[in-house]
Amino acid sequence: MDHFADNQRIIGIKESSDVLQRAVDIFSRYEGGTQLISGSDDIALDFMFWGAVSWICAPRSRQP
């Protein structure tokens, strides 16, 4: 991710691993330059508390 940090066209990093610590690390490392975006539906609110500015979600398919 570091090689994209200075690119003017990159505005955010979507983190969707369901590991909150990764979100905290990304926010701390790129604060002020690149936005943190939550891609994890289950802990999206926690991401927002740690600096995420948006949330990308997608419907999950139902298994019969």
N, C-alpha and C positions, 0 to 999 in steps of 0.2 A: 504494500500500500504506500510505502514511503515514496516510491518513484512517481506516484500520481499526486502527491500532496501539494506540489507547487504548480500544478497544471490549472490554468484559469477556467477550464471547461469542466473540471471535476468540482462539484459543489457539496457532495455528501458521500458517506459510506453507509451502506445498508448492512446491518448486522442481524443475522437470522439464525444463530446457532442455539438459541435458548439458554445461553450461558451469560448471565448478567455481568460477570467479571470481564468478559471480552468487551462488552459495551462500555464499561467504566474505563478500561484501558484505552479504547479508541477515543473516547471523549477527552481523556486526560492528555493523550499524545497529540491530538490534532485540534484542540480547543482554539477557537478563534479563526481557524482557517478552513476547516472542512466540517460540515454538519454531520451529526450522528442521526441515522434513520433506523427506526425499529422495523425489523422484518419478522418479528416473533410475536404471534398473536397472543400467546399465553402470558407473556410478561411485558407487554407493550407499555403498560402504566409504569412499571419499574424503570423501563428505558427512559420514559419521559422525566422521571425524577432525577435521572442521571444525565440529562442534557439532550436527549433526543428531541428533534424539532418536528418530526413527522413519523408516520407509521404507514407502511405499505402492507396491505393484507390481501389475502386471496382465499376464496372459498375452498374448503377441503372436500374431496369427493367422499361420499358415504359408501361404506361397504355394506352390502345386503346382509 
